[in-house]
């Protein structure tokens, strides 16, 4: 039949022209720099051999396993974790993207292999079937054109052999694809993507994107000015977005939100190239801000997992002015350490210390961590709440199994149990650090087993290092400058939505140390142990004690104001406040029992006074209260008892006789510290 060959060729050309919709979408979306266009052109020529090998290993671990009666394409054993070696970050990214594409189209690709007769092949063992599937996807993505050979990299024999094998059978493969599209009435290859994945990708493409400001390099005011010169207008919230607009995040004062339509355009700005603006999921900014709100000046923080370097850098930016050190756990190799140091140096971060040990390998009494008051715990989780799973895996160095879980729409009970047990062990370990005052626990999971249940089980374990100060749950506070209203919810939860990813945040804080339960000596001992007080000698010279009282006198601002020591626990601990009382007054036990506070009163208050029964002899020695004007009344200090007899029964008084005034010394004001 003379016409058969020409019809086949025509069909082949039609198939080639119609089977690259994904590629065309990538090109049509491309409005970036020349550099980005160059990368795209290279990708259409194929990839280096190492990319195919890494993608095949990733796909082998995440592919959909079918029952034996439905298993027509056989893969090798995937019980062992694959060893991946990436040349650079770009190679790593495209390897994961290629593997995920093969997963999305696994059913279609297997049908093409079987229908075309490309599979089975005696020369290709089952262990290389994953490589065959990955390279078949790439072949159709290139419109079945030949792959470019990359001279700068050493070729991999298996990749070369399978590449030649597929290309020699490209016509049969293209015809099989055409038959599949006719069979399923598929207008494009995207028709074969499972509905759950298609909806997820649609949601991801429409999500606003969040960036935080690196104030080491630029101020918020300068960022706003720069954006305004580029035609962007600030609006109140995400609901007001209209293309060239942006908004301030309601929880984090240094986070900006932009419409998804501006992503490609904005990422090419110098603001991003110079690390002045950093693109990161909002969940990580929430975790960092909630940890920073718990720190006092000079407090250190432990970041339990390396995760994304962006999270660590953000923590550094927020804590730099407080002279805090950030201890990052789990930096195993010297190569990784050098890489991170270079990144942090480029971003301007200098208060970061990298530790080789995993968090659970650290001793709670480690001398390096004696000033650490907060632990930021971002454990590995199922991650089904994240907006962009691919970005999450790449930035957080997380398990590629998330792609499989996303594909099937759930996490297996076995995997969920393993994750929850690991999370519980890490949280329990964090509770054992005596010096630590608070723990921030954050996941991107939608499962209570990884969130509320883990936290509650940890608190019920009773392993706190300090029994006198057990942990309790408090509502997270994300920023002292935030416009968001204070939450009364113990846990902070965001469900995955059209405007943000899902996340869970819990804050565990030690209860305040109560002086009512223990003697003053024990309070001082506890405060000294925690490093909250300088070493104090009980037998200081009287002159030194008087000087200390005078210094405190200058700090008094008024009787109606609370002293700074009365701030919440995460600003200054209750133990610190209580412990200073017996020392700063510098009086004997007898004196402390009977010295009431005195206060000046206005003219209308002449007859109002707290009195105790006193004898006439005692009344003769009552100290003269200082007269004050209405203006002065706001700042009247408290009086100090002057003699042992006077200290027992001093009351507040105003007018006294001239005879009494001659013999009575003026009282000194002291603070009530």
C-alpha positions as CSV (number, residue, x, y, z in Angstrom):
1,X,0.0,0.0,0.0
2,X,1.8,3.1,-1.3
3,X,-0.1,5.5,0.8
4,X,0.5,3.8,4.1
5,X,4.0,5.1,4.6
6,X,3.1,8.7,3.8
7,X,0.1,8.5,6.1
8,X,2.4,7.2,8.9
9,X,4.9,9.9,8.3
10,X,2.1,12.5,8.4
11,X,0.7,11.0,11.5
12,X,4.2,11.0,13.0
13,X,4.6,14.7,12.3
14,X,1.2,15.5,13.7
15,X,1.9,13.6,16.9
16,X,5.2,15.3,17.3
17,X,3.6,18.7,16.9
18,X,0.8,17.9,19.4
19,X,2.7,16.1,22.2
20,X,4.7,19.0,23.6
21,X,2.0,21.1,25.2
22,X,3.9,21.2,28.5
23,X,7.0,22.5,26.8
24,X,5.0,25.2,25.0
25,X,3.4,26.2,28.2
26,X,6.8,26.7,29.7
27,X,7.9,28.8,26.8
28,X,4.7,31.0,26.7
29,X,5.0,31.7,30.4
30,X,8.6,32.8,30.0
31,X,9.0,36.5,30.3
32,X,12.3,36.4,32.2
33,X,15.8,37.3,31.4
34,X,18.0,36.1,28.5
35,X,19.7,33.8,31.0
36,X,16.4,32.0,31.7
37,X,15.6,31.7,28.0
38,X,19.0,30.1,27.5
39,X,18.4,27.6,30.2
40,X,15.0,26.7,28.6
41,X,16.7,26.1,25.2
42,X,19.3,23.8,26.8
43,X,16.5,21.8,28.5
44,X,14.8,21.3,25.1
45,X,18.0,19.7,23.9
46,X,17.9,17.3,26.8
47,X,20.0,17.0,29.9
48,X,23.4,15.8,30.9
49,X,23.6,12.1,31.6
50,X,23.9,12.6,35.4
51,X,20.5,14.3,35.4
52,X,18.8,11.3,33.9
53,X,20.4,8.9,36.3
54,X,19.4,11.0,39.3
55,X,15.9,11.5,38.0
56,X,15.6,7.7,37.5
57,X,16.7,7.0,41.0
58,X,14.2,9.5,42.4
59,X,11.4,8.1,40.3
60,X,12.2,4.6,41.4
61,X,11.5,5.6,45.0
62,X,8.3,7.5,44.4
63,X,6.6,5.6,41.5
64,X,3.2,4.1,41.9
65,X,3.4,0.5,42.8
66,X,0.6,-1.7,41.3
67,X,-0.8,-5.0,42.3
68,X,0.8,-8.1,40.7
69,X,-2.2,-8.8,38.5
70,X,-2.0,-5.3,37.1
71,X,1.7,-5.1,36.9
72,X,2.7,-5.3,33.2
73,X,5.8,-3.2,33.5
74,X,8.3,-4.4,36.0
75,X,10.8,-2.3,38.0
76,X,13.8,-3.3,40.0
77,X,14.0,-3.5,43.8
78,X,13.7,-0.1,45.5
79,X,14.3,-1.2,49.1
80,X,17.6,0.7,49.3
81,X,17.7,4.5,49.5
82,X,19.3,5.8,46.3
83,X,22.6,7.7,46.5
84,X,22.2,11.0,44.6
85,X,25.1,13.2,43.5
86,X,24.1,16.6,42.0
87,X,26.6,18.7,40.1
88,X,24.9,21.9,41.2
89,X,21.5,23.3,42.3
90,X,20.2,23.6,38.8
91,X,20.9,19.9,38.2
92,X,19.2,19.0,41.4
93,X,16.1,21.0,40.5
94,X,15.7,19.6,37.0
95,X,16.3,16.0,38.3
96,X,13.4,16.3,40.7
97,X,11.2,18.0,38.1
98,X,11.9,15.3,35.6
99,X,11.1,12.5,38.1
100,X,7.9,14.2,39.1
101,X,6.8,14.5,35.5
102,X,7.5,10.8,35.0
103,X,5.3,10.1,38.0
104,X,2.4,12.2,36.8
105,X,2.4,10.5,33.4
106,X,3.4,7.0,34.6
107,X,0.3,5.3,33.4
108,X,0.5,6.9,30.0
109,X,4.2,6.2,29.6
110,X,3.8,2.6,30.5
111,X,1.0,2.3,28.0
112,X,3.2,3.8,25.3
113,X,6.0,1.4,26.1
114,X,3.7,-1.6,25.8
115,X,1.7,-0.5,22.8
116,X,4.8,0.4,20.8
117,X,6.6,-2.8,21.6
118,X,9.5,-0.8,23.1
119,X,9.0,-2.8,26.3
120,X,9.9,-5.5,27.2
121,X,13.4,-5.6,26.0
122,X,15.8,-8.4,26.9
123,X,18.8,-6.1,26.8
124,X,17.2,-3.7,29.4
125,X,17.1,-5.2,32.9
126,X,14.3,-4.4,35.4
127,X,16.7,-2.2,37.4
128,X,16.8,0.2,34.4
129,X,13.1,0.4,33.7
130,X,12.9,3.6,35.7
131,X,15.5,5.2,33.5
132,X,13.6,4.0,30.4
133,X,10.4,5.7,31.6
134,X,12.1,8.9,32.5
135,X,13.9,9.2,29.2
136,X,10.7,8.4,27.3
137,X,9.0,11.3,28.9
138,X,11.9,13.6,28.0
139,X,11.9,12.3,24.4
140,X,8.2,13.2,23.9
141,X,8.8,16.5,25.7
142,X,11.4,17.3,23.0
143,X,9.0,16.5,20.2
144,X,10.9,13.2,19.7
145,X,14.0,15.2,18.5
146,X,17.5,14.0,19.0
147,X,19.2,14.9,22.3
148,X,22.2,17.1,22.5
149,X,25.5,15.5,23.7
150,X,27.1,17.5,26.5
151,X,30.8,17.3,26.0
152,X,31.8,18.8,29.3
153,X,30.5,15.9,31.3
154,X,31.6,12.3,31.2
155,X,28.9,10.1,29.6
156,X,27.1,7.4,31.5
157,X,27.0,4.1,29.6
158,X,23.4,3.1,30.7
159,X,22.0,6.5,29.7
160,X,23.7,6.4,26.3
161,X,22.4,2.9,25.5
162,X,18.8,3.6,26.5
163,X,18.9,7.0,24.7
164,X,20.0,5.4,21.4
165,X,17.4,2.6,21.9
166,X,14.5,5.0,22.4
167,X,15.5,7.3,19.6
168,X,15.7,4.4,17.1
169,X,12.1,3.5,18.0
170,X,10.8,7.1,18.2
171,X,8.3,6.6,15.4
172,X,6.6,3.7,17.0
173,X,6.5,5.5,20.4
174,X,5.0,8.6,18.7
175,X,2.3,6.5,17.0
176,X,1.5,4.8,20.3
177,X,1.0,8.2,21.9
178,X,-1.3,9.3,19.1
179,X,-3.4,6.2,19.6
180,X,-3.7,6.8,23.3
181,X,-4.9,10.4,22.7
182,X,-7.5,9.1,20.2
183,X,-8.6,6.4,22.6
184,X,-9.1,8.8,25.5
185,X,-10.2,11.8,23.4
186,X,-7.3,13.8,24.9
187,X,-6.9,17.2,23.4
188,X,-3.5,17.5,25.2
189,X,-1.1,15.4,27.2
190,X,-2.4,17.1,30.4
191,X,-5.6,15.1,30.0
192,X,-3.6,12.2,31.5
193,X,-2.7,14.0,34.7
194,X,-4.8,12.8,37.7
195,X,-7.4,15.2,38.7
196,X,-6.0,15.7,42.2
197,X,-2.6,16.7,40.8
198,X,-4.2,18.9,38.2
199,X,-6.2,20.8,40.9
200,X,-3.1,21.1,43.1
201,X,-1.1,22.6,40.3
202,X,-3.8,25.0,39.4
203,X,-3.9,26.2,43.0
204,X,-0.2,26.5,43.2
205,X,-0.1,28.6,40.1
206,X,-2.7,31.0,41.6
207,X,-1.2,31.3,45.1
208,X,0.2,34.7,46.1
209,X,3.9,34.6,46.9
210,X,5.6,35.8,50.0
211,X,9.0,37.5,50.4
212,X,10.8,38.7,53.5
213,X,13.1,41.8,53.6
214,X,16.8,41.3,54.4
215,X,17.3,44.4,56.5
216,X,21.0,43.7,56.6
217,X,21.0,45.0,53.0
218,X,17.9,47.3,52.7
219,X,15.2,48.9,54.8
220,X,11.5,48.5,54.5
221,X,11.2,52.1,53.4
222,X,13.7,51.7,50.6
223,X,11.9,48.6,49.4
224,X,8.6,50.4,49.2
225,X,10.2,53.3,47.4
226,X,11.8,51.0,44.9
227,X,8.5,49.1,44.3
228,X,6.7,52.4,43.8
229,X,9.1,53.5,41.2
230,X,8.4,50.3,39.3
231,X,4.7,51.1,39.3
232,X,3.5,48.9,42.1
233,X,0.8,50.1,44.5
234,X,0.4,49.1,48.1
235,X,-3.1,47.7,49.1
236,X,-4.5,46.7,52.4
237,X,-4.9,42.9,51.9
238,X,-4.6,40.1,49.4
239,X,-8.3,40.5,48.6
240,X,-7.5,43.9,47.1
241,X,-4.9,42.6,44.6
242,X,-5.1,43.9,41.1
243,X,-2.0,42.8,39.2
244,X,0.6,45.6,39.9
245,X,-0.1,45.7,43.6
246,X,1.3,44.2,46.9
247,X,0.4,44.1,50.6
248,X,2.1,43.9,54.0
249,X,1.5,40.5,55.7
250,X,-0.9,40.8,58.6
251,X,1.3,38.6,60.9
252,X,4.9,39.4,60.0
253,X,6.0,43.1,59.8
254,X,8.9,42.4,57.4
255,X,7.0,40.1,54.9
256,X,5.4,41.4,51.7
257,X,2.8,39.6,49.6
258,X,2.5,39.8,45.8
259,X,0.0,38.4,43.2
260,X,1.1,35.2,41.5
261,X,0.9,37.0,38.1
262,X,4.0,39.1,39.0
263,X,6.2,36.2,40.1
264,X,8.4,35.8,37.0
265,X,8.7,39.5,36.5
266,X,9.6,40.4,40.0
267,X,12.1,37.5,40.5
268,X,14.3,39.1,37.8
269,X,14.6,42.4,39.8
270,X,17.9,43.4,41.4
271,X,16.1,43.3,44.7
272,X,16.1,39.5,44.5
273,X,19.4,39.1,42.8
274,X,21.2,41.0,45.5
275,X,19.4,39.0,48.3
276,X,17.5,42.1,49.5
277,X,14.2,40.3,49.1
278,X,14.0,36.5,49.7
279,X,11.2,34.3,48.4
280,X,10.0,31.8,51.0
281,X,6.7,30.2,52.1
282,X,4.9,32.1,54.8
283,X,4.9,29.2,57.2
284,X,8.6,29.6,57.8
285,X,8.3,33.3,58.5
286,X,5.6,32.6,61.1
287,X,7.9,30.1,62.8
288,X,10.8,32.5,62.9
289,X,8.8,35.5,64.2
290,X,7.2,33.4,66.9
291,X,10.6,32.4,68.1
292,X,12.1,35.9,68.0
293,X,9.2,37.3,70.1
294,X,10.3,35.0,72.9
295,X,13.9,36.2,73.0
296,X,15.4,38.8,75.3
297,X,18.5,40.7,74.3
298,X,21.5,38.4,74.5
299,X,19.5,35.2,74.5
300,X,20.7,32.5,72.1
301,X,18.5,30.2,70.1
302,X,18.8,26.6,68.9
303,X,17.5,25.7,65.4
304,X,17.0,22.0,65.6
305,X,17.2,21.3,61.8
306,X,19.2,22.7,59.0
307,X,16.2,22.8,56.7
308,X,16.3,25.8,54.4
309,X,19.1,28.3,54.7
310,X,16.5,31.0,54.2
311,X,14.9,30.2,57.5
312,X,18.2,30.4,59.4
313,X,19.1,33.7,57.6
314,X,15.7,35.2,58.5
315,X,16.3,34.3,62.1
316,X,19.7,35.9,61.9
317,X,18.2,39.2,60.5
318,X,15.6,39.4,63.3
319,X,18.0,38.7,66.2
320,X,21.1,40.5,65.1
321,X,20.5,43.7,67.1
322,X,19.9,41.6,70.3
323,X,23.4,40.1,70.1
324,X,22.0,36.6,70.0
325,X,23.8,33.5,68.6
326,X,21.9,31.1,66.4
327,X,23.0,27.4,66.8
328,X,22.1,25.3,63.8
329,X,22.2,21.5,64.2
330,X,22.9,18.8,61.8
331,X,25.6,20.3,59.4
332,X,27.4,17.0,58.9
333,X,29.9,17.6,56.1
334,X,32.7,20.2,55.9
335,X,31.5,20.9,52.3
336,X,28.0,21.7,53.5
337,X,29.4,23.9,56.2
338,X,31.6,25.9,53.8
339,X,28.6,26.2,51.4
340,X,26.4,27.6,54.1
341,X,29.0,30.0,55.4
342,X,29.5,31.4,52.0
343,X,25.7,31.9,51.6
344,X,25.3,33.5,55.0
345,X,28.3,35.8,54.4
346,X,26.8,37.0,51.1
347,X,23.5,37.7,52.9
348,X,25.2,39.6,55.7
349,X,24.5,37.1,58.5
350,X,27.2,36.9,61.1
351,X,25.6,35.6,64.3
352,X,25.2,31.9,63.1
353,X,27.1,29.0,64.5
354,X,26.9,25.6,62.7
355,X,27.0,22.4,64.7
356,X,27.9,19.0,63.3
357,X,25.7,17.1,65.8
358,X,22.0,16.3,65.1
359,X,19.7,17.9,67.6
360,X,18.9,14.7,69.4
361,X,22.7,14.1,69.8
362,X,23.2,17.3,71.8
363,X,23.4,17.0,75.6
364,X,20.9,19.3,77.4
365,X,23.9,20.4,79.6
366,X,26.1,21.2,76.6
367,X,28.3,24.2,77.8
368,X,28.0,25.9,74.4
369,X,24.3,26.2,74.8
370,X,24.1,27.7,78.3
371,X,22.7,31.0,77.0
372,X,20.1,29.3,74.7
373,X,16.6,30.2,75.9
374,X,14.5,29.2,72.9
375,X,14.5,26.1,70.6
376,X,13.0,26.4,67.1
377,X,11.8,22.9,66.1
378,X,10.9,22.4,62.4
379,X,10.8,18.6,62.2
380,X,10.4,16.5,59.1
381,X,6.6,16.1,58.4
382,X,4.2,14.8,55.8
383,X,4.1,18.3,54.3
384,X,0.7,17.9,52.6
385,X,-0.2,21.5,53.7
386,X,2.5,23.1,51.6
387,X,1.4,25.2,48.6
388,X,4.3,24.1,46.3
389,X,5.6,20.6,47.1
390,X,8.4,20.8,44.6
391,X,9.8,24.0,46.1
392,X,9.3,22.7,49.6
393,X,11.4,19.6,48.8
394,X,14.1,21.5,47.1
395,X,14.4,24.3,49.7
396,X,14.0,22.2,52.8
397,X,16.0,19.1,51.5
398,X,13.0,17.0,52.4
399,X,11.9,13.5,51.3
400,X,10.8,13.1,47.7
401,X,8.2,10.7,48.9
402,X,6.0,13.8,49.4
403,X,5.5,13.8,45.7
404,X,4.1,10.3,45.9
405,X,1.9,11.2,48.8
406,X,0.6,14.2,47.0
407,X,-0.1,12.1,43.9
408,X,-2.2,9.6,45.8
409,X,-3.8,12.3,48.0
410,X,-2.9,10.9,51.4
411,X,-0.1,9.6,53.6
412,X,0.0,6.0,54.6
413,X,-0.7,5.1,58.2
414,X,2.7,3.5,58.6
415,X,4.6,6.5,57.3
416,X,2.5,8.9,59.5
417,X,3.2,6.8,62.5
418,X,7.0,6.8,61.9
419,X,6.9,10.6,61.4
420,X,4.9,11.3,64.5
421,X,7.2,9.1,66.6
422,X,10.2,10.9,65.4
423,X,8.6,14.3,66.0
424,X,7.6,13.3,69.6
425,X,11.2,12.1,70.4
426,X,12.6,15.4,69.2
427,X,10.1,17.5,71.1
428,X,10.7,15.5,74.3
429,X,14.4,16.0,73.9
430,X,13.9,19.7,73.6
431,X,12.0,19.7,76.9
432,X,15.1,18.4,78.7
433,X,17.2,21.5,78.3
434,X,17.1,23.2,81.7
435,X,18.2,26.6,80.6
436,X,15.7,26.8,77.7
437,X,12.6,28.8,78.5
438,X,10.4,28.3,75.4
439,X,10.0,26.0,72.4
440,X,8.5,26.8,69.1
441,X,7.1,23.7,67.2
442,X,6.0,24.2,63.6
443,X,5.0,21.8,60.8
444,X,3.4,22.0,57.4
445,X,1.2,19.0,58.1
446,X,-2.6,18.8,58.0
447,X,-2.7,15.8,60.3
448,X,-3.5,16.1,64.1
449,X,-1.2,13.1,64.7
450,X,1.8,15.3,63.8
451,X,0.5,18.5,65.4
452,X,-1.7,18.7,68.5
453,X,-1.3,15.1,69.5
454,X,2.5,15.3,69.4
455,X,2.5,18.4,71.6
456,X,0.1,17.0,74.1
457,X,1.9,13.7,74.4
458,X,5.2,15.5,75.0
459,X,3.7,17.6,77.8
460,X,2.2,14.6,79.4
461,X,5.6,12.8,79.3
462,X,6.7,14.8,82.3
463,X,10.4,14.9,81.2
464,X,10.9,18.7,81.7
465,X,14.4,19.3,83.0
466,X,13.2,21.7,85.6
467,X,10.3,20.4,87.7
468,X,9.8,23.7,89.4
469,X,9.0,25.3,86.0
470,X,6.9,22.9,84.0
471,X,6.0,23.9,80.4
472,X,2.6,25.2,79.4
473,X,1.1,26.1,76.1
474,X,0.7,29.8,75.2
475,X,-0.8,31.5,72.0
476,X,2.0,32.2,69.5
477,X,3.0,35.9,69.1
478,X,4.5,36.5,65.7
479,X,5.8,40.0,66.0
480,X,5.9,42.8,68.5
481,X,5.3,45.2,65.6
482,X,2.6,43.2,63.9
483,X,-0.8,44.7,63.2
484,X,-2.5,41.4,63.8
485,X,-4.7,41.1,66.9
486,X,-3.5,38.9,69.8
487,X,-4.8,35.4,69.4
488,X,-6.5,33.5,72.2
489,X,-6.1,30.2,70.5
490,X,-3.5,27.9,72.0
491,X,-2.5,26.5,68.6
492,X,-2.1,28.6,65.4
493,X,-3.3,26.7,62.4
494,X,-3.7,27.8,58.7
495,X,-5.5,25.4,56.4
496,X,-4.3,25.2,52.8
497,X,-6.3,27.8,50.8
498,X,-6.3,29.9,47.7
499,X,-4.1,32.5,49.4
500,X,-1.7,30.5,51.5
501,X,-0.1,27.2,52.4
502,X,-1.2,25.3,55.5
503,X,0.8,25.2,58.7
504,X,0.7,24.5,62.4
505,X,2.5,26.5,65.2
506,X,2.6,25.7,68.9
507,X,4.6,27.6,71.6
508,X,5.6,25.9,74.8
509,X,6.8,28.2,77.6
510,X,8.0,27.5,81.1
511,X,5.7,28.6,83.9
512,X,6.8,31.7,85.8
513,X,8.8,30.9,89.0
514,X,6.6,31.8,92.0
515,X,8.3,33.3,95.1
516,X,5.2,32.4,97.2
517,X,6.0,28.8,97.1
518,X,9.7,28.9,98.2
519,X,11.9,30.9,100.6
520,X,13.8,34.0,99.4
521,X,17.2,32.1,99.7
522,X,15.9,29.4,97.2
523,X,14.8,32.1,94.8
524,X,18.3,33.6,94.8
525,X,19.9,30.2,94.4
526,X,17.6,29.4,91.5
527,X,18.2,32.8,89.8
528,X,22.0,32.4,90.2
529,X,21.8,28.9,88.7
530,X,19.9,30.2,85.7
531,X,22.4,33.0,85.2
532,X,19.8,35.6,85.7
533,X,21.7,37.5,88.4
534,X,25.3,38.5,88.9
535,X,26.9,36.8,91.9
536,X,25.6,38.5,95.0
537,X,27.3,38.4,98.4
538,X,24.9,38.4,101.4
539,X,27.4,40.4,103.5
540,X,28.1,43.5,101.4
541,X,29.4,46.6,103.1
542,X,26.8,49.1,104.1
543,X,28.2,51.8,101.9
544,X,27.9,49.6,98.9
545,X,24.3,48.8,99.8
546,X,23.5,52.5,100.2
547,X,25.0,53.3,96.8
548,X,22.8,50.5,95.3
549,X,19.7,52.1,96.9
550,X,20.6,55.5,95.5
551,X,21.1,54.1,92.0
552,X,17.6,52.5,92.2
553,X,16.1,55.8,93.4
554,X,17.1,57.5,90.2
555,X,15.2,54.8,88.2
556,X,11.8,55.6,89.9
557,X,9.4,57.2,87.4
558,X,6.2,57.4,89.5
559,X,4.0,55.4,91.8
560,X,1.4,54.7,89.1
561,X,3.9,53.1,86.7
562,X,4.9,49.4,86.7
563,X,8.7,48.8,86.9
564,X,10.3,47.3,83.8
565,X,10.8,44.1,85.8
566,X,7.0,43.5,85.6
567,X,7.2,42.6,81.9
568,X,6.0,39.2,80.7
569,X,8.2,36.1,81.0
570,X,9.6,36.2,77.5
571,X,11.0,39.7,78.2
572,X,12.2,39.1,81.7
573,X,11.6,36.1,83.9
574,X,9.7,36.3,87.1
575,X,12.6,34.7,89.0
576,X,14.7,37.7,88.1
577,X,12.2,40.2,89.5
578,X,11.5,38.4,92.7
579,X,15.1,37.6,93.5
580,X,16.2,41.2,93.6
581,X,13.8,42.2,96.4
582,X,15.7,41.2,99.6
583,X,19.0,42.3,98.2
584,X,18.2,45.8,96.9
585,X,16.5,47.0,100.0
586,X,19.5,46.0,102.1
587,X,17.6,45.8,105.4
588,X,17.5,43.3,108.2
589,X,14.7,40.7,108.6
590,X,13.2,42.8,111.4
591,X,13.1,45.9,109.3
592,X,11.5,44.1,106.3
593,X,8.6,42.9,108.5
594,X,7.3,46.4,109.4
595,X,8.1,48.9,106.7
596,X,5.0,49.9,104.8
597,X,5.0,52.1,101.7
598,X,4.3,55.8,102.2
599,X,2.7,58.0,99.7
600,X,2.0,61.8,99.4
601,X,-1.6,62.7,99.1
602,X,-3.4,65.7,97.5
603,X,-5.4,68.3,99.4
604,X,-8.6,66.4,98.8
605,X,-7.0,63.3,100.4
606,X,-5.8,64.9,103.7
607,X,-7.9,62.6,105.8
608,X,-7.3,59.4,103.9
609,X,-4.4,57.4,105.3
610,X,-3.5,53.9,106.1
611,X,-2.7,53.8,109.9
612,X,-1.8,51.3,112.5
613,X,-2.4,51.8,116.3
614,X,0.6,53.6,117.7
615,X,1.4,55.0,121.1
616,X,1.9,58.7,121.8
617,X,5.6,58.2,122.3
618,X,5.8,56.6,118.9
619,X,3.8,59.4,117.3
620,X,6.4,62.0,118.3
621,X,8.9,60.4,116.1
622,X,6.9,60.0,113.0
623,X,8.8,61.2,110.0
624,X,7.8,64.4,108.2
625,X,6.2,63.8,104.9
626,X,7.3,66.1,102.1
627,X,4.8,68.6,100.8
628,X,4.2,68.5,97.1
629,X,2.2,70.5,94.5
630,X,-0.5,69.0,92.3
631,X,2.1,68.7,89.5
632,X,4.6,67.0,91.8
633,X,2.1,64.5,93.1
634,X,2.5,62.4,90.0
635,X,6.1,61.6,90.9
636,X,6.1,61.4,94.7
637,X,8.5,58.7,95.8
638,X,8.0,56.2,98.5
639,X,9.5,56.9,101.9
640,X,12.0,54.9,103.7
641,X,11.9,54.1,107.4
642,X,14.7,55.8,109.4
643,X,15.1,54.2,112.8
644,X,14.3,50.7,114.2
645,X,11.5,52.2,116.4
646,X,10.1,54.1,113.4
647,X,10.2,51.1,111.1
648,X,7.7,49.2,113.2
649,X,4.8,51.6,113.0
650,X,5.4,54.2,110.3
651,X,2.1,55.3,108.6
652,X,1.3,57.8,105.9
653,X,0.9,61.3,107.2
654,X,0.8,64.8,106.0
655,X,0.5,67.8,108.3
656,X,2.6,67.8,111.5
657,X,3.3,70.5,114.0
658,X,6.3,72.8,113.7
659,X,7.7,71.4,117.0
660,X,7.6,67.9,115.5
661,X,9.2,69.0,112.3
662,X,12.3,70.3,114.1
663,X,13.3,67.0,115.4
664,X,12.3,64.7,112.6
665,X,14.7,64.1,109.6
666,X,13.4,64.0,106.1
667,X,12.7,60.5,104.8
668,X,14.4,59.2,101.7
669,X,12.5,57.9,98.8
670,X,13.3,54.5,97.5
671,X,12.0,52.4,94.7
672,X,9.8,49.5,95.4
673,X,12.1,47.1,93.6
